[in-house]
Amino acid sequence: MIKITALGKGFEISRNGRTIYSATVGTEVFRVGTGSCVYSMNRGSFSVKEKIKSVKGIRLVEAAVSPEGVDLWLTEGSLRINLIGERVEFRFSDFDSYNRLWIKIPAAAREHIYGCGEIFTEFDLRGKTVDVWVSEHINAASIAKKLVKIATGRRDSQKKEKFEKYETYYAQPTFLSSDKYYFHSFASSRVQFDFTNARWHGVKMDSVSDFVLGFGDTFEDVMGDITAVVGRQPELPDWVYDGEILGIQGGTELMMSKVDNTLRHGMKVNGVWIQDWEGRRITAAGKQLMWNWEWDRELYPRLDEKIKELNAKGIKVLGYCNPFLAIEKPLYDEATEKGYCVKDKDGDDYLVKITTFPAAMLDLTNPEAWEWMKNIIKKNMIEFGLSGWMADFGEYLPTDCVLYSGEDAELVHNTWPARWAQLNREAVEESGKLGEIMFFTRAGYSDTPRYSTMMWNGDNHVDFSVDYGLPSVIPAMLSLTCCGFGLSHSDIAGYTTFAVLRRSEELYMRWAEMNAFSPLMRGHEGLNPDLNAQFDASDEVLNHSVRMSRIHAALKPYIKEAVKYNAEKGVGVVRPLFFHYNEDRAYKEGYEYLLGRDILVAPVLRPKADSREAWLPDDEWIHLWSGKEYKGGTVTVPAPVGNPPVFVRKNADPALLEIIKNINIGG
């Protein structure tokens, strides 16, 4: 229980004997200042140059303590600290002349830190500094360097880029501590965390913004409170669990032939994702999309009829959209005529370069533009018959653009993906389709957990590289869970494809078997489909895809219950081991995960592997494929393609154990 105590000329806030926050009259409680940043954006990747102009220590003058909190009068401004259950809220007043805030949170030397959005290369962030700024995760420079190394035989797939260079689609100023508390800032500005000190965690905000600390006796308690602040995802439509959503593009005839072929082979197909439903453009980068949010009747003749035919077979059809507009197409003509696009300083539409082509950005601060785009989604997608879509992008708002609202773009940039998710959510809800339609987002910030229905882990490389390939998906999902977004998945076998960076059959099969044990199975042909192995690349791959789709469908009751628990309690479907096991290794393990409470998954992370070493917490575990029992510790198990290391708790619900008996086919 949190309590506040008056101590002479100061006060202390504590919980179960541990000091959370304290101050004495005359001591410095935080620092404020002024500064400015210059942002340079290149295809969604940012470089930032900051100049700090002033820094000022703020000291405590007087404190008035009550059971509900404490009022602090300071050498400048004031601070109200509210106690709300197991949460401590910090609310600032009268600091309008400052745009920098530095605070320190007491830390323990043994503490582990997680979250800050979606982090691909690390899980435990202790010892790191983290920049919370929504960006494109994969930039052209890193890809170019990688291609050279692959071509010259110097690429080490297990070597990570320096963490200081990381950027992420989904950044959130939230961290979760192994000591069962969390921090969340309400800033929309850039936020920087310093987790390198043994005694404190440093937080710097590019605004003087309120923040909250929340506590719990269990990690489930803590996650419940985090998600009470940032929001929770609703339960998914029932059809989502019934197999694999095939990633197909190229037109009606090709789509139907591939679907028919998979059904003949016994595949469980619950959906077809045709990202080019609105048309495509062929560029130097690959097969990309024509961002005009209308049915391309030439590429997909009779699609309206085929949607009904597929729906009758229990197969949903999904599409694609984003907040850009192709400048060659009619929707852009309408939007620019009505003034619906983000402007540059000269009043012209701000055209942002995406890979090889420019596009206009819809101004989400313009209420008329908001309703216009929402009605396009309602009419051209929902009424047309689509059951879901990829709601892509949200990272690219330039800081030097001019917005309809007059807001400072630097302070709006991070919020853009959450606004985009909100627009999609409103379209679904106003159509009466929440619970029937699923859209999935790539970018995120605070409030994205409240509005989006599913995350996907972005444009992963089509390889086994630990920083961008298959392994990177695991810490990404786990860090999202720790921030309160408990539903995430990845493109089967990745997306980013260039020249010698191409998808192998082995990678496809290994990724598919990982995603069979995840909240959602969905394929993607990738940036350059002709260079990539697909679900039907060979008889071996197709048979493997069939088996994995059937395993995923068999897990429906179990995954569905975990999704319901996430909606009710805020505890993610993919969970870190330490949520349920208080062991040192559990706090460090970022490449295994729990699917719900009772299934432990340790995906194969390297090519040409036929076994994997896995660490099992202190419990009784059953190896899924052999039936062999383990009590915990480090084990090495056979892991041929098709039999990824998966373990089930012996004391799991009997219904799950019965499911496991039935899905152990072909093992």
Secondary structure per residue as TSV (DSSP state, phi and psi in degrees):
chain	resnum	aa	ss	phi	psi
A	1	M	-	360.0	137.1
A	2	I	E	-85.7	135.5
A	3	K	E	-138.2	156.4
A	4	I	E	-119.8	135.4
A	5	T	E	-129.6	130.9
A	6	A	E	-77.3	130.4
A	7	L	E	-127.8	91.8
A	8	G	T	58.3	-113.1
A	9	K	T	-96.1	19.5
A	10	G	E	-149.5	-154.7
A	11	F	E	-157.7	164.9
A	12	E	E	-140.6	135.0
A	13	I	E	-107.5	126.2
A	14	S	E	-138.9	163.0
A	15	R	E	-142.3	120.3
A	16	N	T	51.7	41.1
A	17	G	T	85.6	-4.4
A	18	R	E	-102.3	130.2
A	19	T	E	-72.2	127.6
A	20	I	E	-94.1	-44.8
A	21	Y	E	-159.2	140.7
A	22	S	E	-151.3	157.0
A	23	A	E	-158.7	151.9
A	24	T	E	-125.9	144.8
A	25	V	T	-51.5	130.7
A	26	G	T	96.6	-15.4
A	27	T	S	-88.3	155.1
A	28	E	E	-77.9	129.6
A	29	V	E	-103.1	-27.5
A	30	F	E	-168.9	177.9
A	31	R	E	-125.0	146.5
A	32	V	E	-125.8	168.9
A	33	G	E	-174.7	-170.5
A	34	T	E	-129.2	153.2
A	35	G	E	-170.2	174.8
A	36	S	E	-146.7	152.8
A	37	C	E	-125.0	146.3
A	38	V	E	-113.0	120.1
A	39	Y	E	-105.6	130.9
A	40	S	E	-115.5	121.9
A	41	M	E	-111.1	131.8
A	42	N	E	-131.8	104.7
A	43	R	T	52.8	44.1
A	44	G	T	86.5	-8.9
A	45	S	E	-94.3	140.8
A	46	F	E	-120.8	142.9
A	47	S	E	-117.6	142.2
A	48	V	E	-128.3	129.3
A	49	K	E	-116.4	122.3
A	50	E	E	-114.1	142.0
A	51	K	E	-123.8	117.4
A	52	I	E	-87.9	123.7
A	53	K	E	-96.9	-30.7
A	54	S	E	-156.5	151.3
A	55	V	E	-138.2	134.9
A	56	K	E	-139.4	127.8
A	57	G	E	-77.4	135.5
A	58	I	E	-108.7	125.0
A	59	R	E	-110.9	156.1
A	60	L	E	-81.1	129.9
A	61	V	E	-103.1	-42.4
A	62	E	E	-156.9	147.0
A	63	A	E	-132.2	135.8
A	64	A	E	-118.0	113.3
A	65	V	E	-97.9	138.2
A	66	S	E	-139.0	167.3
A	67	P	T	-60.3	-25.0
A	68	E	T	-88.2	-9.9
A	69	G	E	157.5	-156.9
A	70	V	E	-148.9	138.7
A	71	D	E	-99.2	130.2
A	72	L	E	-114.3	121.4
A	73	W	E	-97.6	130.6
A	74	L	E	-119.4	171.3
A	75	T	S	-60.0	-20.0
A	76	E	S	-156.8	131.1
A	77	G	S	72.6	-171.4
A	78	S	E	-147.5	165.2
A	79	L	E	-140.6	129.4
A	80	R	E	-108.5	126.1
A	81	I	E	-109.9	118.9
A	82	N	E	-105.2	137.1
A	83	L	E	-101.6	116.3
A	84	I	E	-127.2	96.5
A	85	G	T	61.8	-120.4
A	86	E	T	-98.4	23.8
A	87	R	E	-123.6	141.8
A	88	V	E	-118.6	118.5
A	89	E	E	-106.0	136.1
A	90	F	E	-112.9	116.7
A	91	R	E	-120.3	119.8
A	92	F	E	-94.7	147.7
A	93	S	E	-136.3	144.0
A	94	D	S	65.7	44.3
A	95	F	-	-121.8	30.6
A	96	D	T	-64.0	-22.0
A	97	S	T	-85.1	2.8
A	98	Y	-	-120.3	150.1
A	99	N	-	-132.9	22.8
A	100	R	E	-138.5	140.6
A	101	L	E	-139.1	131.1
A	102	W	E	-119.7	127.4
A	103	I	E	-134.4	162.1
A	104	K	E	-128.0	133.7
A	105	I	E	-107.1	126.0
A	106	P	E	-54.5	139.5
A	107	A	-	-132.1	158.6
A	108	A	-	-107.2	145.6
A	109	A	T	-60.3	-33.0
A	110	R	T	-88.6	2.9
A	111	E	-	-69.6	147.1
A	112	H	-	-115.0	148.6
A	113	I	E	-129.9	138.3
A	114	Y	E	-137.8	159.6
A	115	G	E	110.3	-131.5
A	116	C	E	66.1	20.1
A	117	G	E	110.5	-141.2
A	118	E	-	-107.6	106.5
A	119	I	-	-110.4	125.3
A	120	F	S	-94.1	-27.2
A	121	T	S	-104.1	-15.7
A	122	E	-	-137.9	152.8
A	123	F	S	-108.0	-58.4
A	124	D	-	-78.9	118.5
A	125	L	-	-94.9	4.1
A	126	R	T	-63.2	134.3
A	127	G	T	91.6	-1.2
A	128	K	-	-111.2	160.0
A	129	T	E	-111.5	138.0
A	130	V	E	-127.0	129.4
A	131	D	E	-102.7	115.2
A	132	V	E	-93.6	96.2
A	133	W	-	-152.0	119.4
A	134	V	B	-64.5	127.6
A	135	S	-	-149.9	172.7
A	136	E	-	-72.5	129.7
A	137	H	S	-72.4	-36.0
A	138	I	S	-114.8	119.2
A	139	N	-	-107.6	161.7
A	140	A	H	-62.7	-36.6
A	141	A	H	-63.5	-42.8
A	142	S	H	-67.4	-35.8
A	143	I	H	-66.0	-44.1
A	144	A	H	-60.0	-44.8
A	145	K	H	-62.4	-39.3
A	146	K	H	-66.3	-43.1
A	147	L	H	-60.8	-39.6
A	148	V	H	-63.9	-43.1
A	149	K	H	-66.1	-39.2
A	150	I	H	-64.2	-46.0
A	151	A	H	-63.8	-31.4
A	152	T	T	-97.8	4.8
A	153	G	T	74.0	21.2
A	154	R	-	-107.2	5.4
A	155	R	-	-81.2	122.4
A	156	D	-	-103.3	108.1
A	157	S	T	-66.2	-16.1
A	158	Q	T	-96.3	0.9
A	159	K	-	-95.9	130.5
A	160	K	-	-93.1	152.0
A	161	E	-	-67.7	159.6
A	162	K	-	-59.7	136.1
A	163	F	G	-62.1	-30.2
A	164	E	G	-61.1	-19.3
A	165	K	G	-91.3	-2.0
A	166	Y	-	-70.1	147.5
A	167	E	-	-134.5	158.2
A	168	T	B	-143.7	146.3
A	169	Y	S	-63.7	-35.5
A	170	Y	B	-120.3	102.7
A	171	A	E	-112.8	135.9
A	172	Q	E	-143.9	131.0
A	173	P	E	-79.0	60.0
A	174	T	E	-134.6	130.9
A	175	F	E	-131.3	149.6
A	176	L	E	-112.0	132.9
A	177	S	E	-102.4	148.0
A	178	S	T	-64.3	-14.5
A	179	D	T	-87.0	17.3
A	180	K	T	64.8	50.3
A	181	Y	E	-146.2	167.8
A	182	Y	E	-138.0	159.3
A	183	F	E	-122.1	138.0
A	184	H	E	-141.9	129.3
A	185	S	E	-97.1	142.2
A	186	F	-	-91.3	12.2
A	187	A	-	-68.1	148.4
A	188	S	-	-102.9	-10.4
A	189	S	S	-74.9	175.6
A	190	R	-	-61.8	139.8
A	191	V	E	-128.1	139.3
A	192	Q	E	-123.5	134.7
A	193	F	E	-111.7	141.0
A	194	D	E	-121.2	106.6
A	195	F	-	-106.1	26.1
A	196	T	-	-93.3	-13.0
A	197	N	-	-92.6	142.9
A	198	A	S	-73.5	-24.0
A	199	R	S	-107.6	-15.6
A	200	W	E	-154.5	157.6
A	201	H	E	-106.6	125.0
A	202	G	E	-90.1	139.2
A	203	V	E	-128.3	127.4
A	204	K	E	-122.8	126.2
A	205	M	E	-114.5	142.0
A	206	D	S	-87.5	38.9
A	207	S	S	-172.8	156.3
A	208	V	-	-91.3	97.3
A	209	S	-	-124.7	151.1
A	210	D	-	-67.3	158.6
A	211	F	E	-149.5	171.1
A	212	V	E	-139.5	145.4
A	213	L	E	-117.4	132.9
A	214	G	E	-129.3	150.5
A	215	F	E	-134.4	162.5
A	216	G	-	-162.1	163.4
A	217	D	S	-83.4	-22.8
A	218	T	S	-132.7	163.9
A	219	F	H	-67.6	-28.0
A	220	E	H	-65.5	-39.0
A	221	D	H	-60.5	-46.1
A	222	V	H	-63.7	-44.0
A	223	M	H	-65.5	-34.0
A	224	G	H	-61.4	-37.5
A	225	D	H	-77.3	-39.4
A	226	I	H	-56.6	-46.8
A	227	T	H	-75.8	-18.6
A	228	A	H	-67.6	-25.8
A	229	V	H	-88.2	-48.9
A	230	V	H	-95.9	-13.7
A	231	G	-	104.6	164.0
A	232	R	-	-128.4	158.4
A	233	Q	-	-88.2	145.7
A	234	P	-	-74.6	169.1
A	235	E	-	-64.7	152.1
A	236	L	-	-84.7	156.9
A	237	P	-	-58.7	148.6
A	238	D	G	-61.8	-34.1
A	239	W	G	-66.7	-20.9
A	240	V	G	-59.3	-28.4
A	241	Y	G	-88.3	-5.9
A	242	D	S	-88.9	36.6
A	243	G	S	127.2	-146.9
A	244	E	E	-110.2	140.3
A	245	I	E	-88.1	113.6
A	246	L	E	-77.0	132.7
A	247	G	E	-89.6	110.0
A	248	I	-	-135.9	144.3
A	249	Q	-	-146.4	168.8
A	250	G	S	117.4	1.0
A	251	G	-	119.0	165.7
A	252	T	H	-61.0	-47.8
A	253	E	H	-62.1	-46.2
A	254	L	H	-64.9	-43.3
A	255	M	H	-56.9	-50.1
A	256	M	H	-67.6	-37.1
A	257	S	H	-66.2	-39.2
A	258	K	H	-68.7	-41.0
A	259	V	H	-62.7	-46.9
A	260	D	H	-60.3	-39.1
A	261	N	H	-65.1	-42.7
A	262	T	H	-67.0	-37.9
A	263	L	H	-65.3	-38.1
A	264	R	H	-61.8	-30.8
A	265	H	T	-86.7	0.3
A	266	G	T	89.6	17.5
A	267	M	-	-73.5	142.8
A	268	K	-	-86.0	103.4
A	269	V	E	-110.7	116.4
A	270	N	E	-103.5	-11.7
A	271	G	E	-164.7	161.1
A	272	V	E	-126.1	122.6
A	273	W	E	-102.3	109.3
A	274	I	-	-110.2	91.3
A	275	Q	T	-67.4	-20.0
A	276	D	T	-96.7	25.8
A	277	W	T	-58.2	-27.4
A	278	E	T	-96.4	6.5
A	279	G	-	110.2	167.0
A	280	R	E	-139.3	161.1
A	281	R	E	-129.7	138.2
A	282	I	E	-96.1	121.6
A	283	T	-	-124.8	177.8
A	284	A	S	-63.1	-23.0
A	285	A	S	-81.4	-27.2
A	286	G	-	148.5	-155.4
A	287	K	E	-89.8	103.1
A	288	Q	E	-110.5	-173.1
A	289	L	E	-113.7	153.5
A	290	M	-	-96.0	109.8
A	291	W	-	-83.0	66.7
A	292	N	-	-129.1	108.3
A	293	W	-	-82.6	62.1
A	294	E	S	-139.4	149.2
A	295	W	-	-58.2	125.1
A	296	D	-	-85.3	100.2
A	297	R	T	-71.4	-24.4
A	298	E	T	-74.9	-44.4
A	299	L	T	-74.2	-35.5
A	300	Y	S	-124.7	68.1
A	301	P	T	-62.9	141.4
A	302	R	T	61.5	24.8
A	303	L	H	-62.1	-37.3
A	304	D	H	-58.5	-38.8
A	305	E	H	-71.6	-40.5
A	306	K	H	-67.3	-32.7
A	307	I	H	-60.1	-44.1
A	308	K	H	-65.9	-40.1
A	309	E	H	-62.6	-45.5
A	310	L	H	-67.4	-41.6
A	311	N	H	-57.7	-37.4
A	312	A	H	-63.9	-23.4
A	313	K	T	-93.5	5.5
A	314	G	T	82.6	17.9
A	315	I	-	-112.0	120.1
A	316	K	E	-88.6	157.7
A	317	V	E	-116.6	130.1
A	318	L	E	-119.4	152.6
A	319	G	E	-124.9	-148.7
A	320	Y	E	-151.3	144.0
A	321	C	E	-158.4	165.5
A	322	N	-	-153.7	174.0
A	323	P	S	-86.4	18.1
A	324	F	E	-99.9	167.7
A	325	L	E	-135.1	132.4
A	326	A	-	-69.2	124.4
A	327	I	T	-73.1	-8.1
A	328	E	T	-88.4	-5.4
A	329	K	S	-117.4	165.6
A	330	P	H	-61.6	-36.8
A	331	L	H	-62.8	-35.5
A	332	Y	H	-65.8	-41.1
A	333	D	H	-56.4	-42.7
A	334	E	H	-67.9	-44.0
A	335	A	H	-64.4	-42.8
A	336	T	H	-70.8	-34.6
A	337	E	H	-63.1	-35.2
A	338	K	H	-90.7	-1.4
A	339	G	T	74.7	35.1
A	340	Y	-	-92.9	1.0
A	341	C	B	-103.0	152.5
A	342	V	-	-59.6	139.3
A	343	K	B	-107.2	158.7
A	344	D	-	-93.9	-178.0
A	345	K	T	-65.8	-18.0
A	346	D	T	-92.8	-0.1
A	347	G	S	88.7	4.3
A	348	D	S	-89.1	161.2
A	349	D	B	-61.0	131.2
A	350	Y	-	-80.3	108.9
A	351	L	E	-94.6	121.1
A	352	V	E	-102.2	133.5
A	353	K	E	-82.7	124.4
A	354	I	E	-113.8	114.1
A	355	T	T	50.1	-93.7
A	356	T	T	-116.6	0.2
A	357	F	E	-135.3	151.6
A	358	P	E	-86.6	152.9
A	359	A	E	-147.1	154.4
A	360	A	E	-91.3	151.5
A	361	M	E	-107.5	130.3
A	362	L	B	-68.4	135.1
A	363	D	-	-85.1	101.7
A	364	L	T	-75.3	-3.9
A	365	T	T	-90.5	-5.4
A	366	N	-	-93.4	112.3
A	367	P	H	-56.7	-36.1
A	368	E	H	-70.2	-39.6
A	369	A	H	-65.3	-38.3
A	370	W	H	-58.5	-51.5
A	371	E	H	-66.3	-36.3
A	372	W	H	-60.5	-49.0
A	373	M	H	-68.5	-38.2
A	374	K	H	-62.5	-39.9
A	375	N	H	-70.2	-30.8
A	376	I	H	-62.1	-45.4
A	377	I	I	-62.1	-44.0
A	378	K	I	-61.3	-48.3
A	379	K	I	-80.4	-51.5
A	380	N	I	-82.4	-15.5
A	381	M	I	-118.7	-56.6
A	382	I	I	-71.7	-51.3
A	383	E	T	-65.4	-29.9
A	384	F	T	-65.0	-28.8
A	385	G	T	123.5	2.2
A	386	L	-	-69.2	140.0
A	387	S	-	-101.6	5.1
A	388	G	E	171.2	175.2
A	389	W	E	-168.0	159.6
A	390	M	E	-81.9	116.0
A	391	A	E	-94.6	86.0
A	392	D	-	-81.2	166.1
A	393	F	-	64.0	-163.6
A	394	G	-	122.3	-6.3
A	395	E	-	-91.4	-13.0
A	396	Y	-	-97.0	10.7
A	397	L	-	-64.6	118.2
A	398	P	-	-71.7	144.4
A	399	T	T	-76.5	-13.1
A	400	D	T	-102.7	14.9
A	401	C	-	-83.2	167.6
A	402	V	B	-113.8	124.3
A	403	L	-	-102.2	151.0
A	404	Y	T	-55.9	-39.8
A	405	S	T	-71.7	-16.2
A	406	G	-	82.8	0.8
A	407	E	-	-67.4	154.0
A	408	D	-	-71.5	118.9
A	409	A	H	-60.8	-29.3
A	410	E	H	-62.7	-34.2
A	411	L	H	-88.4	-9.5
A	412	V	H	-97.8	-26.8
A	413	H	G	-47.5	-52.5
A	414	N	G	-63.8	-29.1
A	415	T	G	-80.6	-11.7
A	416	W	H	-56.3	-47.2
A	417	P	H	-64.2	-32.9
A	418	A	H	-69.4	-37.1
A	419	R	H	-64.6	-41.3
A	420	W	H	-63.2	-41.9
A	421	A	H	-63.8	-39.5
A	422	Q	H	-62.6	-41.1
A	423	L	H	-60.6	-45.3
A	424	N	H	-63.8	-41.3
A	425	R	H	-63.3	-42.4
A	426	E	H	-62.8	-40.1
A	427	A	H	-60.4	-42.2
A	428	V	H	-67.7	-47.5
A	429	E	H	-66.6	-42.0
A	430	E	H	-68.9	-20.1
A	431	S	T	-87.5	-0.4
A	432	G	T	69.9	28.5
A	433	K	-	-114.0	6.6
A	434	L	B	-64.1	129.5
A	435	G	T	97.9	-10.5
A	436	E	T	-115.5	-32.5
A	437	I	B	-109.9	141.2
A	438	M	E	-123.3	123.4
A	439	F	E	-112.8	149.2
A	440	F	E	-127.4	138.0
A	441	T	E	-113.1	157.0
A	442	R	S	-104.3	-46.5
A	443	A	-	-92.9	158.8
A	444	G	B	-165.5	164.0
A	445	Y	-	-158.1	-173.4
A	446	S	T	-52.0	137.7
A	447	D	T	87.9	-16.7
A	448	T	H	-58.7	-40.3
A	449	P	H	-59.6	-24.6
A	450	R	H	-78.4	-29.7
A	451	Y	H	-109.7	-37.6
A	452	S	-	-77.5	155.0
A	453	T	S	-101.4	-15.3
A	454	M	-	-167.3	140.9
A	455	M	E	-101.9	152.6
A	456	W	E	-126.6	155.8
A	457	N	-	-85.9	22.1
A	458	G	-	78.9	-161.1
A	459	D	-	-91.3	64.9
A	460	N	-	-61.0	151.7
A	461	H	B	-72.0	152.0
A	462	V	S	-87.4	63.8
A	463	D	S	-159.3	-173.6
A	464	F	-	-99.0	15.5
A	465	S	-	-64.2	139.1
A	466	V	T	-71.9	-22.4
A	467	D	T	-93.4	-28.7
A	468	Y	T	-130.5	-12.0
A	469	G	S	-97.5	-151.6
A	470	L	G	-51.5	-48.0
A	471	P	G	-59.6	-31.9
A	472	S	G	-66.2	-20.5
A	473	V	H	-65.2	-32.0
A	474	I	H	-70.0	-55.1
A	475	P	H	-61.2	-29.1
A	476	A	H	-62.2	-48.5
A	477	M	H	-64.3	-41.2
A	478	L	H	-66.4	-39.9
A	479	S	H	-68.9	-35.3
A	480	L	H	-61.8	-43.5
A	481	T	H	-56.5	-42.8
A	482	C	H	-68.9	-17.4
A	483	C	H	-94.4	-3.7
A	484	G	T	104.6	1.7
A	485	F	-	-102.1	102.9
A	486	G	-	-96.3	5.2
A	487	L	-	-125.5	109.0
A	488	S	E	-148.2	159.8
A	489	H	E	-158.1	177.8
A	490	S	-	-131.9	158.8
A	491	D	-	-61.2	127.8
A	492	I	B	-61.1	118.5
A	493	A	T	74.7	15.3
A	494	G	-	81.3	-176.7
A	495	Y	S	-131.0	-49.8
A	496	T	B	-69.9	116.1
A	497	T	-	-131.5	125.2
A	498	F	B	-147.7	132.0
A	499	A	T	45.5	-111.1
A	500	V	T	-80.1	-8.0
A	501	L	B	-90.5	93.5
A	502	R	-	-139.3	158.0
A	503	R	-	-85.4	127.1
A	504	S	-	-91.6	162.9
A	505	E	H	-63.9	-39.0
A	506	E	H	-60.8	-44.8
A	507	L	H	-61.1	-44.0
A	508	Y	H	-57.3	-45.9
A	509	M	H	-69.0	-40.5
A	510	R	H	-64.8	-39.8
A	511	W	H	-69.6	-39.5
A	512	A	H	-62.7	-40.0
A	513	E	H	-70.6	-30.8
A	514	M	H	-66.0	-46.3
A	515	N	H	-71.6	-19.0
A	516	A	H	-62.2	-29.0
A	517	F	T	-106.8	57.0
A	518	S	S	-148.2	173.8
A	519	P	S	-63.8	-25.6
A	520	L	-	-150.8	138.7
A	521	M	-	-106.9	117.5
A	522	R	B	-146.6	131.9
A	523	G	B	-90.9	169.2
A	524	H	-	-151.4	133.3
A	525	E	-	-71.8	-20.1
A	526	G	-	93.9	171.8
A	527	L	S	-62.2	-38.2
A	528	N	S	-128.3	85.8
A	529	P	G	-54.6	-32.9
A	530	D	G	-67.0	-18.4
A	531	L	G	-95.7	-1.7
A	532	N	S	-115.7	139.7
A	533	A	-	-69.0	135.4
A	534	Q	-	-111.6	-178.1
A	535	F	T	-63.8	-18.9
A	536	D	T	-119.2	30.6
A	537	A	S	-62.8	-30.7
A	538	S	S	-157.3	171.1
A	539	D	H	-60.4	-39.3
A	540	E	H	-62.6	-46.1
A	541	V	H	-67.0	-42.8
A	542	L	H	-63.7	-44.0
A	543	N	H	-63.0	-38.3
A	544	H	H	-63.1	-44.3
A	545	S	H	-61.6	-41.5
A	546	V	H	-58.7	-48.8
A	547	R	H	-63.3	-44.4
A	548	M	H	-66.6	-36.5
A	549	S	H	-64.1	-35.9
A	550	R	H	-73.4	-36.1
A	551	I	H	-64.1	-45.9
A	552	H	H	-61.0	-42.5
A	553	A	H	-64.4	-36.2
A	554	A	H	-65.7	-28.0
A	555	L	T	-80.3	1.7
A	556	K	H	-49.1	-51.6
A	557	P	H	-60.2	-37.2
A	558	Y	H	-71.0	-49.2
A	559	I	H	-65.6	-40.3
A	560	K	H	-60.0	-40.0
A	561	E	H	-67.1	-38.0
A	562	A	H	-66.6	-37.1
A	563	V	H	-65.1	-40.4
A	564	K	H	-62.4	-41.0
A	565	Y	H	-64.8	-37.7
A	566	N	H	-63.1	-41.4
A	567	A	H	-65.9	-34.0
A	568	E	H	-88.4	-36.4
A	569	K	H	-118.0	-12.8
A	570	G	-	79.4	18.8
A	571	V	-	-102.0	116.2
A	572	G	-	-60.0	158.8
A	573	V	S	-72.2	-43.5
A	574	V	E	-92.9	119.0
A	575	R	E	-124.5	146.1
A	576	P	-	-70.1	153.7
A	577	L	G	-62.0	-32.3
A	578	F	G	-71.2	-12.1
A	579	F	G	-57.5	-30.1
A	580	H	T	-125.1	-6.2
A	581	Y	-	-135.1	117.7
A	582	N	-	-90.9	67.8
A	583	E	-	-125.8	147.8
A	584	D	H	-55.2	-45.3
A	585	R	H	-64.2	-31.6
A	586	A	H	-62.0	-32.5
A	587	Y	H	-78.2	-14.1
A	588	K	H	-105.2	-14.6
A	589	E	-	-81.1	113.6
A	590	G	-	-114.1	4.6
A	591	Y	S	-124.9	19.3
A	592	E	-	-132.4	161.7
A	593	Y	E	-154.1	158.9
A	594	L	E	-94.8	130.2
A	595	L	E	-95.8	104.6
A	596	G	T	67.7	-152.3
A	597	R	T	-86.7	-29.2
A	598	D	T	-117.2	0.1
A	599	I	E	-119.5	126.3
A	600	L	E	-107.6	129.1
A	601	V	E	-119.6	128.8
A	602	A	-	-125.9	81.0
A	603	P	-	-58.9	151.4
A	604	V	-	-72.9	126.1
A	605	L	-	-108.4	-7.3
A	606	R	S	-127.2	150.2
A	607	P	T	-70.9	153.4
A	608	K	T	61.6	22.5
A	609	A	-	-88.7	142.1
A	610	D	S	-120.2	8.5
A	611	S	E	-155.0	166.6
A	612	R	E	-148.4	140.8
A	613	E	E	-83.3	130.0
A	614	A	E	-128.7	151.9
A	615	W	E	-107.9	129.1
A	616	L	E	-111.7	130.3
A	617	P	-	-62.9	166.4
A	618	D	S	-69.5	96.7
A	619	D	S	-166.6	-177.9
A	620	E	-	-105.4	121.1
A	621	W	E	-121.9	144.9
A	622	I	E	-113.8	122.7
A	623	H	E	-69.5	124.6
A	624	L	T	-57.7	-41.9
A	625	W	T	-88.8	-30.2
A	626	S	T	-102.9	-20.7
A	627	G	-	79.9	0.5
A	628	K	-	-69.0	142.5
A	629	E	E	-102.2	143.8
A	630	Y	E	-133.0	151.4
A	631	K	-	-108.2	2.9
A	632	G	S	124.1	168.9
A	633	G	E	97.8	-170.8
A	634	T	E	-86.5	127.6
A	635	V	E	-132.8	150.6
A	636	T	E	-115.6	124.4
A	637	V	E	-123.7	150.3
A	638	P	E	-60.7	143.0
A	639	A	-	-144.8	59.2
A	640	P	-	-63.6	160.2
A	641	V	T	-55.2	128.1
A	642	G	T	103.6	-16.1
A	643	N	-	-126.3	67.6
A	644	P	-	-65.0	150.7
A	645	P	-	-62.6	107.5
A	646	V	E	-132.3	134.6
A	647	F	E	-130.0	145.0
A	648	V	E	-121.2	136.6
A	649	R	E	-63.2	131.2
A	650	K	T	-62.7	-30.3
A	651	N	T	-93.8	21.7
A	652	A	S	-68.1	167.6
A	653	D	-	-54.8	132.7
A	654	P	H	-54.1	-30.5
A	655	A	H	-63.9	-38.5
A	656	L	H	-67.3	-42.5
A	657	L	H	-61.4	-32.9
A	658	E	H	-70.1	-40.1
A	659	I	H	-59.6	-44.5
A	660	I	H	-61.0	-40.0
A	661	K	H	-59.4	-39.1
A	662	N	H	-77.7	-29.0
A	663	I	H	-89.1	-10.2
A	664	N	-	-76.1	71.4
A	665	I	-	-112.1	136.9
A	666	G	-	72.5	11.5
A	667	G	-	-85.6	360.0
